[in-house]
């Protein structure tokens, strides 16, 4: 039996020029932070993961050393305990699954029980642009082969958001499926605006229904189960087909069970590098699919996290159960090259589709020279 002999955590920052004005962050981002986790076994193999900065993990690392990296259930139990006492350690779960894939010579999507590496993608935009510019973005995405696109709300006045939505729909007709992210589920530490209440969310939902929006994402605070259930019921009673989506920063398995059992969501969007890892989210995803809901992970982050969540979607839900999976893309501020800078080869979409590699583990290689040049003592956006 091999054992874990080391867990190495490094932080990196890529300067961003122009800055990235993410719609969910009032402060434009001048750096893109990435944390890399490497787990090493006694046979010389290495598994990699990335996601949360893992602050506070170092004092617990000793509990993993000398243990069996292949015992993923026990490792997940340890990580769950750490997540209660410290930050989110789930990039280590991703690294352990990457290592397991190398040991078994199988890609993660297949280890999870997937039967096909094929997924459809939706282009996930991030920047608040004027209506005419957003319409042009939609045309470009359509030309690139995407079938679906997500817009971001959150401008100072919601009517401005709705004006952008109307302009995009007028520009592309029914040729693109549209989603809207309201970004009400959580806030950056320095953003103290209150989330919408149910009355506001319902008013917006009615306008989204008029524009044939496929799903409304995070219309309420992530813990407002009663509000989400009520909003979903109002949509159904109106005869609208609008789906209610959320869960990207929900942290505990019991919270997902409540969201499922209380019929709060139609679309579940946990992120494997932020919550539960593969070990925690795979059973949740299977439960979601079994209830005939959509399981399509949140992927916003660097290329390692994007790839890990694509493995999760293919392994648990497949194309049918995930519908479309998020593909973060909004140039020039957010390009694939920026997003995937830790990797030797950036991930590539092909006409709005992605084929996962049939390589062991995650199936990616780190750009070690670039990581050395971006090494930092912190993982911050500025």
Order of alpha helices (4+ residues) and beta strands (2+ residues): beta-beta-beta-alpha-alpha-alpha-beta-alpha-beta-alpha-beta-alpha-beta-alpha-beta-alpha-beta-alpha-beta-alpha-alpha-beta-alpha-beta-alpha-beta
